[in-house]
Amino acid sequence: MATTEELVRATDPLDMSLSTEELDAHREHITDFIAAQYEAAGADRVVIGLSGGIDSTLTSHLVVEALGAETVHALVMPSEVNRESNMSDAERVASELLDVEYDVVEITPIADAFLDAYPAADEDRMATGNLYVRIRAVLNYLVANTEGGLVVGTGNRTEALVGYFTKYGDGAVDCHPIANLYKQQVRQLARHVGVPDDLAAKEASAGMWVDQTDEGELGMSYDTLDSILALHVDGPLSVSATADQVGVDAETVERVRGLYEGSEHKRAAPPGPEPLY
């Protein structure tokens, strides 16, 4: 994992700032989407996992705006590797900022039961990190099935494009309201809807192991990653043109392209053979 000093940072990252009018449009578009998904599902509640990070904080704000606080059941699911400050922020969002029903479920004992059943995974940091994430998905659906709830995800466009999520973990949801926003835009919209700046600006972490950070694991800043995705993966620029425009080497652009192509299976339904007849 890269340290802060080792992160690749574009010298001229793309300015992806949205105007006030554009932020208003995104806000209305997303809240309308949430309401439509809720109605189509015939749901009685919304279930959402809160991590204390900006993605779940923004999504929960938009859900409450679309459907009302009384529809929401939030879950705060700490493990032994999570920062205490993140879990405190998650409870702050639920209780102080949104006043929604929430439960705190400690998942370490559940993970320990799995690792007792299969001890070979105990020293595999990635396997155990993904286990924590998948346990949270199971708990989300346990509550949703019990209450007739819609499980709302918190993934953004940046993470989806490079596969920075756990397959059948945080990707296992009924809908992703902020899936059309790059990480920079998530922070902008969060501030626009009134999320306190200390939450909007905080360092992102998936909380899969001690001291893990998103940018450290990805090896580059989110501003850099957003720029490459917008210009090269979503946009028309070549590897060399993207590298020149944002101020990184071509190998960094190629690495992002590789992350995108290598994670296609995460964004698709499991394949099966075509019918013979």
C-alpha positions in Angstrom: 0.0 0.0 0.0 1.4 3.4 -1.0 2.1 6.0 1.7 0.8 9.6 1.4 4.2 10.6 0.0 4.3 7.8 -2.5 0.8 8.5 -4.0 0.7 9.4 -7.7 -0.8 12.9 -8.0 -1.6 14.6 -11.3 0.1 17.9 -11.7 -2.9 19.3 -13.6 -6.0 17.2 -12.5 -9.3 17.8 -14.4 -11.6 20.3 -12.7 -14.8 18.4 -12.3 -16.6 21.0 -10.3 -20.3 21.2 -10.7 -22.2 24.5 -10.8 -25.0 25.2 -8.2 -27.5 24.5 -10.9 -25.9 21.2 -11.8 -25.7 20.2 -8.1 -29.4 20.9 -7.8 -30.1 18.9 -10.9 -28.1 15.9 -9.5 -29.9 16.2 -6.2 -33.3 16.1 -7.7 -32.3 13.3 -10.2 -31.0 11.1 -7.4 -33.9 11.7 -4.9 -36.4 10.9 -7.7 -34.4 7.8 -8.5 -34.6 6.6 -4.8 -38.3 7.3 -4.6 -38.9 5.4 -7.8 -36.8 2.4 -6.7 -38.6 2.3 -3.4 -42.1 2.4 -5.0 -41.2 -0.2 -7.6 -39.9 -2.6 -5.0 -43.1 -2.2 -2.9 -40.8 -1.7 0.1 -41.8 -0.7 3.6 -38.3 0.4 4.8 -34.9 1.3 3.5 -31.9 -0.4 5.0 -28.5 1.2 4.6 -25.1 0.5 6.1 -23.3 3.5 7.6 -19.5 3.5 7.7 -18.8 7.1 8.7 -17.4 7.8 5.3 -18.6 10.3 2.8 -20.4 7.9 0.4 -22.7 6.4 3.0 -23.2 9.8 4.6 -24.3 11.5 1.4 -26.5 8.6 0.3 -28.3 8.5 3.7 -28.9 12.2 3.5 -30.5 11.8 0.0 -32.6 8.8 1.1 -34.0 10.8 4.0 -34.7 13.7 1.7 -36.5 11.5 -0.8 -38.4 9.3 1.6 -38.3 10.7 5.1 -36.3 9.7 8.2 -39.1 7.3 9.4 -38.5 5.0 6.5 -34.8 4.4 7.2 -33.2 1.6 9.3 -29.4 2.2 9.4 -26.8 -0.3 10.4 -23.4 0.6 11.9 -21.3 -2.6 11.7 -17.8 -2.1 13.2 -15.1 -4.7 13.3 -11.8 -4.8 15.2 -9.9 -3.2 12.3 -12.2 -0.1 12.0 -11.1 3.3 13.2 -13.2 4.3 16.3 -13.6 7.8 14.8 -15.3 6.4 11.7 -17.8 4.4 13.8 -18.4 7.5 15.9 -19.1 9.5 12.8 -21.5 6.8 11.5 -23.5 7.0 14.7 -23.4 10.8 14.6 -24.9 10.8 11.0 -27.7 8.4 12.2 -28.5 10.1 15.5 -27.6 13.7 15.3 -27.7 14.7 11.6 -30.6 12.5 10.3 -32.4 11.2 13.4 -33.0 7.8 11.9 -33.4 4.4 13.6 -30.1 2.6 13.8 -28.5 -0.5 15.3 -24.8 -1.1 16.1 -23.8 -4.7 15.2 -20.3 -5.8 16.1 -19.2 -8.1 13.3 -15.9 -9.4 14.7 -17.5 -12.4 16.5 -19.3 -13.3 13.2 -16.0 -13.1 11.3 -14.2 -15.2 14.0 -16.8 -17.9 13.5 -16.0 -18.1 9.8 -12.3 -18.1 10.4 -12.6 -20.8 13.1 -14.4 -22.9 10.4 -11.7 -22.2 7.8 -8.5 -21.2 9.7 -6.4 -21.1 6.5 -7.8 -17.7 5.6 -6.9 -16.1 9.0 -3.5 -14.7 7.7 -4.8 -13.6 4.4 -5.5 -9.9 4.8 -7.5 -9.5 1.6 -9.7 -12.6 2.2 -10.5 -11.5 5.8 -11.1 -7.9 4.7 -13.6 -9.1 2.1 -15.2 -11.3 4.7 -15.9 -8.3 6.9 -17.6 -6.6 3.9 -19.7 -9.6 2.9 -20.9 -10.1 6.5 -22.2 -6.5 6.4 -24.1 -7.4 3.2 -25.7 -10.4 4.8 -26.8 -8.4 7.8 -28.2 -5.7 5.5 -30.4 -8.3 3.8 -31.3 -10.0 7.0 -32.8 -6.8 8.3 -34.3 -6.0 4.9 -36.0 -9.4 4.5 -37.4 -9.1 8.1 -38.8 -5.6 7.5 -39.7 -5.6 3.9 -36.8 -3.3 3.2 -34.9 -2.1 0.2 -31.1 -2.3 0.6 -29.6 0.9 -0.6 -25.9 0.9 -1.7 -23.4 3.6 -1.4 -21.0 3.0 -4.2 -19.8 5.8 -6.5 -18.8 5.9 -10.2 -15.1 6.0 -9.5 -15.0 2.9 -7.4 -17.3 1.0 -9.7 -15.2 1.7 -12.8 -12.0 0.3 -11.2 -13.7 -2.5 -9.3 -12.9 -1.0 -5.9 -15.6 -2.8 -4.1 -16.1 -6.3 -2.8 -18.0 -8.7 -5.1 -21.1 -9.8 -3.3 -20.2 -7.5 -0.5 -20.8 -3.7 -0.7 -21.7 -4.4 -4.3 -24.6 -6.6 -3.2 -27.5 -4.1 -2.9 -30.8 -3.3 -4.6 -29.7 0.1 -6.0 -26.8 2.5 -6.0 -28.1 6.1 -5.9 -24.7 7.8 -6.3 -23.4 5.5 -8.9 -23.3 8.4 -11.5 -21.0 10.5 -9.4 -17.2 10.6 -9.4 -15.6 10.8 -6.0 -14.9 14.6 -6.4 -18.5 15.1 -7.2 -19.6 13.1 -4.2 -17.8 15.5 -1.9 -19.3 18.5 -3.8 -22.8 17.2 -3.6 -22.4 16.3 0.1 -21.4 19.9 1.0 -24.3 21.1 -1.2 -26.9 19.2 0.8 -25.5 20.3 4.1 -23.1 17.5 5.2 -20.6 19.1 7.7 -17.2 19.8 6.1 -15.3 17.5 8.5 -17.2 14.6 7.1 -17.2 15.7 3.5 -13.4 16.2 3.5 -12.3 13.2 5.6 -9.9 10.6 4.2 -11.7 7.6 2.6 -11.1 4.1 3.9 -12.9 0.9 3.1 -11.9 -0.3 6.7 -10.8 -3.7 5.5 -7.7 -3.8 7.7 -5.9 -1.6 10.2 -4.8 1.8 8.8 -6.1 1.0 5.3 -7.0 3.9 3.1 -8.5 4.0 -0.4 -5.9 6.2 -1.9 -3.1 4.2 -0.3 -4.4 0.9 -1.7 -5.1 2.4 -5.2 -1.7 4.1 -5.2 -3.0 7.5 -6.4 -5.2 10.4 -5.3 -8.9 10.4 -6.1 -8.4 13.6 -8.1 -5.9 11.8 -10.3 -8.1 8.7 -10.7 -11.2 10.7 -11.4 -9.3 12.7 -14.1 -8.1 9.5 -15.9 -11.4 7.8 -15.7 -13.3 10.8 -17.1 -10.9 11.5 -19.9 -9.7 8.1 -20.9 -12.1 5.3 -19.7 -15.4 7.3 -20.0 -13.9 9.8 -22.4 -12.3 9.7 -25.8 -8.7 10.6 -25.1 -5.8 8.2 -25.7 -3.4 7.0 -23.1 -0.7 9.5 -24.1 -3.2 12.4 -24.5 -4.6 11.7 -21.0 -1.2 11.5 -19.5 -0.1 14.8 -21.1 -3.3 16.6 -20.1 -3.4 15.7 -16.4 0.3 15.4 -15.8 1.0 11.8 -15.1 3.1 9.2 -16.8 1.5 6.9 -19.4 2.0 3.8 -17.1 -0.4 5.3 -14.6 -3.1 5.7 -17.2 -2.5 2.2 -18.4 -2.8 0.9 -14.9 -6.2 2.5 -14.5 -7.3 1.1 -17.8 -6.1 -2.3 -16.5 -8.1 -1.9 -13.3 -11.2 -1.1 -15.4 -10.8 -4.0 -17.8 -9.8 -6.5 -15.1 -12.9 -5.7 -12.9 -15.5 -6.1 -15.6 -16.7 -9.3 -14.0 -17.6 -7.3 -10.9 -20.0 -5.1 -12.8 -21.7 -7.9 -14.7 -24.0 -10.8 -13.8 -22.3 -14.2 -13.5 -21.9 -15.7 -17.0 -23.5 -18.9 -18.2 -23.5 -20.7 -21.5 -26.0 -19.8 -24.2 -29.0 -22.1 -24.5 -28.4 -25.0 -26.9 -31.9 -24.9 -28.2 
